[in-house]
Every structure is written in C-alpha cells, then in structure tokens.
Amino acid sequence: MRITIIIIAVVLTTGVANVQAEIVWDSGHHEFSEGFEGEVWLLNDASADITGGYIGNLLCYDISSVDVFEDGDIDFFKPLDTSLVNIHGGTVNILAARNSSDTYIYDGSVNIIDAMGESTITLYVGTYDWDPTGGQFQDGLLTGTWLSGGVGFSIELLGPETIGHIHFVPEPSSITLIVIGSIIFRSLSRKT
C-alpha cells in the first residue's frame, strides 16, 4: 500500500500523468459559439472568438489571443505568457492573469480578478470606485459603470497586489481634459 502511494505521488509530481485539455488549438483562428467544454487551451499563435456556449477552464499560452463576446460564458479564464484578451461582453467568473498577458475589458460581467507577474488589465469605465477592503476576500472591490453603455459592474479582487495590475480608461483626469477641451472648442466655434 505504501509503495503504491509513493508511486502515485512520484507520477503526479513528475508530470507523467499529463493532463490534456478537451480542446487544444495550437494555431489558426477558431470560434466557440455553442455547447459545453470542460477545458480549452490556446497555444502558440492561436486565436479564438468566444461568441456563445460555456467553457469551464480556458487557458491561453504563448502569444495566443481571445475575444469574448456577449453570449460567451467562461468559468475560469487564465491568460498566460504574452497572450492577449479582449472582453466585449459575456460572463467570466474568475479571470486569473499571469506572466506578461494583457487583458482589455470593455463590457460584460467579470466576478473576480486575480493578477500576478507583469500582467496588465485595462478596464474601459465611465465611473469607478475602489474599496480596498471590500468583497468577500477583503482584498478589494471595484464597482462602477462601463464606458460602452453605462451598465454597472462589481468586480472582486483576489490578492491585495491585483489593484496594481489594473488600469482605468479613461482616467478621471482624461475625462476632465475632454470636457474642458470640448468647452473651449465650442466657444471658439461660436466666435467664428
């Protein structure tokens, strides 16, 4: 019995029992629009549009890219390496950005964000508020509205370092400059 446990432990730690995703895209452009998949991997320079359906775990390696749209539903989304993610809608339960990945969120429902390494997450917001001790994990809670339509969002942060990976567009100072610029432009237009 003890030898069996040791063999299982060695197999699991050395990777001999290699876990493989149900779908592996290693190049080209793909679309996932319906159905259910437990795990999907994108490798190398693969790209995908997630326009519908449900994916349990989506992992993006290398320089792969993913666009998530309104009817896409992903439980656990992990961009790695230098992958690129655009979220235009849909639902992502947990976004766990790693390495030097870049994620841009324009709209949709993202429940939890966890970020490490050199990853960046850019949120396109109309308004936002950050409570540094909010949420169930007490690591921070972001609330506000999306820039694209004013729909509200509430995103829980996992880990106090996550807020350092998040960038907001437009910045409040940018909005002020836009308003001042438009006022000046209008006054100049009226004079001519």
N, C-alpha and C positions, 0 to 999 in steps of 0.2 A: 504494500500500500504506500509506504513512504517513498519508494523508488518511483512509483507512478506519479506521485505529486511532484517530485523533483523533475522528472522528465517533462511534465506539463509546464512547469514553471520555466524550464530552460527553453522549451519550444515557444512559449509566449514572449519571453524577453528577447530572444534572438530573432524573432520575426519569421520563423519557419512556417508558422501558421499565418500566412499572408492573407489579410482581409482585402477583398476586392469589391469595388462598388458594383451595383447592379448595372449602371450605365457608365461607360468611360468614353469621353470624347477627347481624342488627342490631337485633333487639328480640324480645320474647316469650320463652317458656320452651321449651327443646329438650332432647332426650335422645339420647345417643350410647351404644348398647348392644352393637353388634357390627360386625365388619368392620374395614377399614383405611382411614385417611385420612392423606394426607401432611401437610396443613396446614389448621387450622381457626382462624378468627378470630371473636371475640365483640366486638360494637361496641355503643355506646350503652348501653341498659339490658338487653341480652340476658342470659339466664341459661341454664345447662345443667347437667344431671346426666350425668356420665360413669360409666356402670354396667358397661361392658364394652368390648371392642374395643381397637384400637390407634390412637393418634394420634401422628404423627411430631412435629409442631410445633403447640402450642396457644398462641395469643396472645389475651390479654384486655385490651381497651381500655376507656376511659371508665369507667362505673360498672357494668360487667358483672360477673356472678358465676358461679362454677363450684363444683360439689360433685363430688368424685371418690370413688367407692365401690370395694368390694373387687375387682372384676374389671376396673376401668379401668386402662389402660396408656398412659402418655404418655412419649415420649422427651424432648422439650424443652418445658417449660412456662414461659411468660413472662407473669406478671401485670403490667400497666402502669397508669398513671394512678391512679384510686382504685378499682380493681377489688377484688373480694372472692373469696377462695378458701378452701374447706374440704376438707381431705383426710381422709376417714374410712377409707381403706384403699387398696388398689390399688398401682400402681407408678408412680413418677415418677423418671426417670433424672436429669434436671437441672432444678432449679427456679431460675429467674433472676428474682427480684422486683425491680421498679423503681418509680420515682416514689413515690406515696403508697399503694401497694397494701397490703392486709392479707391475710396467709395464716395459716390455723389448721390445724395438723397434729395429728390425734388418733391416727392409726394408719397402718400401711402401710409401704411401702418407698420412701424418698427417698434416692437415692445421693449427689447433690451439690446444695448450696445456694450460690447467689451472690446477694447482696443489695446494692442501692445506693439512693441518694436517701433518701427518708423512709419507705421500705417497712419493714413490720414482719412478723416471722414468729414465731408463738406455737406452741411445742411443748408438748403435754399429756403430761408424762412422770411415771413413777413414780420413776425414778432416772436420773441422767445424769452423765457425766464428760466434760470437755473437755480435750483435749491440744492446746495452741496451736500446736505444730509437727508434729502428726501428719498422716497422709494422704499421698497421692502428690504433692500440690501443696505440702505442708508449710505450709499456711495454717490448719490446724486440723482436728481430727477429733472429732466428738461421738459418744459411744456411751452406751447405756443401755437402759431399757425403757419402753414406752408405758404410760401410766396405765390405758388401757382394758382391758388384758388381760395385762400383764406381758411381752409379746413384745419381744424385743430389737431394737435398731436400731443402725446405724452410718452416720453421715452425714458426708461430707467437705465442708469449707467451701472455697470458692474466693474468695480475697482475704482479707487479714487484717482488713478492716473488716466483714466479714459477721457476725462474732460480736456486734457492737454492735447489729445489727438483730434479734437473736433474744431472745425472752422465754420463760421456762420457767414452766409452771403444772402443779402447784402449786410454788411456790418452796420450798426446803428449810425456811425459817423458817415458812412456812404449814403445812407438814406437822407441824412441832413444835408449833405452836399448836393444831392439830386434835387431836393426841394428848393434849396437856395438857388441853384443853377436854373431851375425852371422859372422861378420868380423873376430872376434877372433877365432871362430870355424873353419872358412875356412883356416886361417893362420896356426892353429895347425894341421889341416888335411893335409896340404901340406908338413909339416915338417916330418910327419911320413910315 
